[in-house]
């Protein structure tokens, strides 16, 4: 009887050792490098958001609540890049902890900067936000006639491209230097010239506007 119990105990010990060692080896095998995690995330984002512009801007290794390490990956997903009405979404992934389950934060949608609704001093953090701010009729009424004229000259806003660049200091055309501003350029070959607006990073108010020769 004792031999039988010893035999059972030995078998259980072998099973436990096998399970522990096997689990450890499996865990080691599933540890991903930064490049592997980024590559898998990019594939998943391209599948989830077809035909969108995707920019992975943060890849950080962090510890989850159980003490295991995971990759936190942040990406910008843009539809309508370089148009006057881009849709921007921030996407967060944690891999392999949550697989490729994403968390979304919509920044711009349907030609609106969502974080600036009813927020006078909102901070313009992305070029997609900056492109839309001069088109906000409530926040920037003074530029609307000129923008409308420009869009008409281009044959409609669908023929206009838009870019925005942030400057810690920028000299406008009136010998004024503005701190912490976005410079938004609307351009169209059909119009034959471009239109530029300088707006504050905080608040998104246009402080200067002017036409520029050539598109």
One Martini backbone bead per residue (centre of mass of N, CA, C, O) as a GRO file, in nm:
protein
  215
    1UNK     BB    1   0.057   0.062  -0.021
    2UNK     BB    2   0.298   0.250   0.003
    3UNK     BB    3   0.397   0.205  -0.286
    4UNK     BB    4   0.145   0.313  -0.420
    5UNK     BB    5   0.161   0.601  -0.301
    6UNK     BB    6   0.443   0.664  -0.408
    7UNK     BB    7   0.367   0.637  -0.705
    8UNK     BB    8   0.155   0.860  -0.714
    9UNK     BB    9   0.341   1.088  -0.614
   10UNK     BB   10   0.545   1.067  -0.846
   11UNK     BB   11   0.349   1.132  -1.072
   12UNK     BB   12   0.258   1.408  -0.965
   13UNK     BB   13   0.539   1.534  -0.968
   14UNK     BB   14   0.587   1.509  -1.271
   15UNK     BB   15   0.342   1.674  -1.363
   16UNK     BB   16   0.417   1.935  -1.219
   17UNK     BB   17   0.694   1.979  -1.348
   18UNK     BB   18   0.596   1.978  -1.640
   19UNK     BB   19   0.402   2.219  -1.612
   20UNK     BB   20   0.601   2.434  -1.515
   21UNK     BB   21   0.809   2.409  -1.742
   22UNK     BB   22   0.614   2.438  -1.980
   23UNK     BB   23   0.504   2.719  -1.904
   24UNK     BB   24   0.774   2.865  -1.912
   25UNK     BB   25   0.844   2.802  -2.208
   26UNK     BB   26   0.587   2.924  -2.331
   27UNK     BB   27   0.630   3.208  -2.224
   28UNK     BB   28   0.900   3.253  -2.367
   29UNK     BB   29   0.785   3.202  -2.661
   30UNK     BB   30   0.568   3.461  -2.632
   31UNK     BB   31   0.781   3.662  -2.631
   32UNK     BB   32   0.806   3.988  -2.755
   33UNK     BB   33   0.929   4.203  -2.948
   34UNK     BB   34   0.907   4.515  -3.054
   35UNK     BB   35   0.892   4.448  -3.360
   36UNK     BB   36   0.675   4.231  -3.341
   37UNK     BB   37   0.451   4.396  -3.207
   38UNK     BB   38   0.440   4.616  -3.424
   39UNK     BB   39   0.376   4.432  -3.666
   40UNK     BB   40   0.111   4.312  -3.557
   41UNK     BB   41  -0.034   4.582  -3.512
   42UNK     BB   42  -0.025   4.682  -3.805
   43UNK     BB   43  -0.190   4.453  -3.924
   44UNK     BB   44  -0.445   4.500  -3.753
   45UNK     BB   45  -0.497   4.796  -3.837
   46UNK     BB   46  -0.524   4.742  -4.143
   47UNK     BB   47  -0.770   4.555  -4.104
   48UNK     BB   48  -0.959   4.750  -3.933
   49UNK     BB   49  -0.834   5.012  -4.120
   50UNK     BB   50  -0.898   5.050  -4.421
   51UNK     BB   51  -0.725   5.299  -4.600
   52UNK     BB   52  -0.559   5.413  -4.375
   53UNK     BB   53  -0.371   5.621  -4.190
   54UNK     BB   54  -0.073   5.496  -4.015
   55UNK     BB   55   0.063   5.587  -3.678
   56UNK     BB   56   0.316   5.473  -3.481
   57UNK     BB   57   0.421   5.654  -3.170
   58UNK     BB   58   0.395   5.415  -2.941
   59UNK     BB   59   0.633   5.189  -2.763
   60UNK     BB   60   0.567   5.012  -2.456
   61UNK     BB   61   0.695   4.856  -2.169
   62UNK     BB   62   0.478   4.691  -1.939
   63UNK     BB   63   0.303   4.628  -1.640
   64UNK     BB   64   0.071   4.442  -1.513
   65UNK     BB   65  -0.124   4.332  -1.249
   66UNK     BB   66   0.042   4.040  -1.257
   67UNK     BB   67   0.352   4.129  -1.369
   68UNK     BB   68   0.336   4.125  -1.660
   69UNK     BB   69   0.446   4.189  -1.969
   70UNK     BB   70   0.365   4.458  -2.201
   71UNK     BB   71   0.242   4.614  -2.495
   72UNK     BB   72   0.215   4.958  -2.559
   73UNK     BB   73   0.009   5.083  -2.828
   74UNK     BB   74   0.019   5.379  -3.031
   75UNK     BB   75  -0.220   5.528  -3.267
   76UNK     BB   76  -0.279   5.686  -3.578
   77UNK     BB   77  -0.597   5.734  -3.746
   78UNK     BB   78  -0.653   5.829  -4.096
   79UNK     BB   79  -0.906   5.995  -4.270
   80UNK     BB   80  -0.835   6.226  -4.503
   81UNK     BB   81  -0.557   6.298  -4.568
   82UNK     BB   82  -0.503   6.630  -4.663
   83UNK     BB   83  -0.770   6.736  -4.601
   84UNK     BB   84  -1.037   6.947  -4.481
   85UNK     BB   85  -1.170   6.650  -4.352
   86UNK     BB   86  -1.040   6.486  -4.112
   87UNK     BB   87  -1.020   6.158  -3.955
   88UNK     BB   88  -0.936   6.112  -3.608
   89UNK     BB   89  -0.778   5.829  -3.431
   90UNK     BB   90  -0.710   5.690  -3.129
   91UNK     BB   91  -0.505   5.394  -3.063
   92UNK     BB   92  -0.513   5.122  -2.822
   93UNK     BB   93  -0.270   4.864  -2.732
   94UNK     BB   94  -0.244   4.533  -2.567
   95UNK     BB   95   0.052   4.325  -2.594
   96UNK     BB   96  -0.083   4.014  -2.503
   97UNK     BB   97  -0.305   4.064  -2.287
   98UNK     BB   98  -0.548   4.173  -2.515
   99UNK     BB   99  -0.431   4.140  -2.765
  100UNK     BB  100  -0.631   4.324  -3.022
  101UNK     BB  101  -0.775   4.509  -2.834
  102UNK     BB  102  -0.931   4.819  -2.867
  103UNK     BB  103  -0.884   5.172  -2.802
  104UNK     BB  104  -1.087   5.457  -2.854
  105UNK     BB  105  -1.022   5.807  -2.975
  106UNK     BB  106  -1.200   6.062  -3.094
  107UNK     BB  107  -1.100   6.368  -3.244
  108UNK     BB  108  -1.218   6.364  -3.543
  109UNK     BB  109  -1.554   6.448  -3.687
  110UNK     BB  110  -1.733   6.574  -3.927
  111UNK     BB  111  -1.558   6.850  -3.913
  112UNK     BB  112  -1.478   6.803  -3.599
  113UNK     BB  113  -1.358   6.906  -3.282
  114UNK     BB  114  -1.441   6.744  -3.005
  115UNK     BB  115  -1.253   6.886  -2.775
  116UNK     BB  116  -1.385   7.195  -2.859
  117UNK     BB  117  -1.655   7.166  -2.745
  118UNK     BB  118  -1.719   7.415  -2.532
  119UNK     BB  119  -1.388   7.494  -2.553
  120UNK     BB  120  -1.211   7.774  -2.572
  121UNK     BB  121  -0.911   7.647  -2.446
  122UNK     BB  122  -0.822   7.448  -2.638
  123UNK     BB  123  -0.587   7.207  -2.746
  124UNK     BB  124  -0.385   7.184  -3.031
  125UNK     BB  125  -0.228   6.867  -3.115
  126UNK     BB  126  -0.320   6.834  -3.420
  127UNK     BB  127  -0.331   6.883  -3.757
  128UNK     BB  128  -0.630   6.799  -3.797
  129UNK     BB  129  -0.736   7.018  -3.607
  130UNK     BB  130  -0.612   7.270  -3.741
  131UNK     BB  131  -0.758   7.245  -4.018
  132UNK     BB  132  -1.056   7.292  -3.883
  133UNK     BB  133  -1.064   7.565  -3.721
  134UNK     BB  134  -1.112   7.782  -3.952
  135UNK     BB  135  -1.409   7.636  -4.012
  136UNK     BB  136  -1.516   7.759  -3.754
  137UNK     BB  137  -1.776   7.976  -3.734
  138UNK     BB  138  -1.774   8.056  -3.427
  139UNK     BB  139  -1.458   8.096  -3.377
  140UNK     BB  140  -1.404   8.194  -3.709
  141UNK     BB  141  -1.571   8.431  -3.878
  142UNK     BB  142  -1.359   8.616  -4.042
  143UNK     BB  143  -1.262   8.375  -4.253
  144UNK     BB  144  -1.510   8.271  -4.419
  145UNK     BB  145  -1.515   8.440  -4.683
  146UNK     BB  146  -1.230   8.352  -4.783
  147UNK     BB  147  -1.276   8.046  -4.782
  148UNK     BB  148  -1.516   8.043  -4.975
  149UNK     BB  149  -1.369   8.173  -5.212
  150UNK     BB  150  -1.154   7.953  -5.237
  151UNK     BB  151  -1.339   7.710  -5.285
  152UNK     BB  152  -1.468   7.827  -5.541
  153UNK     BB  153  -1.200   7.851  -5.705
  154UNK     BB  154  -1.160   7.521  -5.677
  155UNK     BB  155  -1.456   7.378  -5.704
  156UNK     BB  156  -1.427   7.295  -5.412
  157UNK     BB  157  -1.321   7.122  -5.127
  158UNK     BB  158  -1.239   6.855  -5.287
  159UNK     BB  159  -0.989   7.040  -5.430
  160UNK     BB  160  -0.862   7.061  -5.137
  161UNK     BB  161  -0.575   7.095  -4.959
  162UNK     BB  162  -0.422   7.010  -4.627
  163UNK     BB  163  -0.199   7.170  -4.387
  164UNK     BB  164  -0.004   7.135  -4.071
  165UNK     BB  165   0.215   7.345  -3.862
  166UNK     BB  166   0.420   7.368  -3.589
  167UNK     BB  167   0.514   7.666  -3.387
  168UNK     BB  168   0.688   7.841  -3.146
  169UNK     BB  169   0.763   8.043  -3.391
  170UNK     BB  170   0.604   8.300  -3.612
  171UNK     BB  171   0.627   8.481  -3.913
  172UNK     BB  172   0.440   8.694  -4.057
  173UNK     BB  173   0.335   8.941  -4.292
  174UNK     BB  174   0.312   9.179  -4.045
  175UNK     BB  175   0.572   9.162  -3.853
  176UNK     BB  176   0.470   8.919  -3.684
  177UNK     BB  177   0.529   8.725  -3.387
  178UNK     BB  178   0.423   8.394  -3.307
  179UNK     BB  179   0.337   8.196  -3.044
  180UNK     BB  180   0.216   7.900  -3.052
  181UNK     BB  181   0.152   7.782  -3.363
  182UNK     BB  182  -0.051   7.725  -3.642
  183UNK     BB  183   0.003   7.640  -3.990
  184UNK     BB  184  -0.235   7.675  -4.244
  185UNK     BB  185  -0.267   7.507  -4.569
  186UNK     BB  186  -0.443   7.587  -4.858
  187UNK     BB  187  -0.467   7.386  -5.164
  188UNK     BB  188  -0.491   7.451  -5.536
  189UNK     BB  189  -0.467   7.414  -5.867
  190UNK     BB  190  -0.736   7.545  -5.960
  191UNK     BB  191  -0.683   7.824  -5.813
  192UNK     BB  192  -0.350   7.902  -5.817
  193UNK     BB  193  -0.354   7.916  -5.499
  194UNK     BB  194  -0.301   7.991  -5.159
  195UNK     BB  195  -0.408   7.949  -4.809
  196UNK     BB  196  -0.337   8.118  -4.495
  197UNK     BB  197  -0.330   8.019  -4.140
  198UNK     BB  198  -0.303   8.159  -3.814
  199UNK     BB  199  -0.306   7.973  -3.501
  200UNK     BB  200  -0.371   7.905  -3.194
  201UNK     BB  201  -0.310   7.643  -2.989
  202UNK     BB  202  -0.484   7.804  -2.785
  203UNK     BB  203  -0.822   7.793  -2.920
  204UNK     BB  204  -0.798   7.833  -3.247
  205UNK     BB  205  -0.730   8.128  -3.330
  206UNK     BB  206  -0.721   8.351  -3.578
  207UNK     BB  207  -0.447   8.597  -3.642
  208UNK     BB  208  -0.388   8.518  -3.952
  209UNK     BB  209  -0.439   8.602  -4.311
  210UNK     BB  210  -0.352   8.470  -4.650
  211UNK     BB  211  -0.240   8.490  -4.965
  212UNK     BB  212  -0.065   8.270  -5.199
  213UNK     BB  213   0.140   8.208  -5.442
  214UNK     BB  214   0.052   7.937  -5.545
  215UNK     BB  215  -0.012   7.573  -5.489
   0.00000   0.00000   0.00000
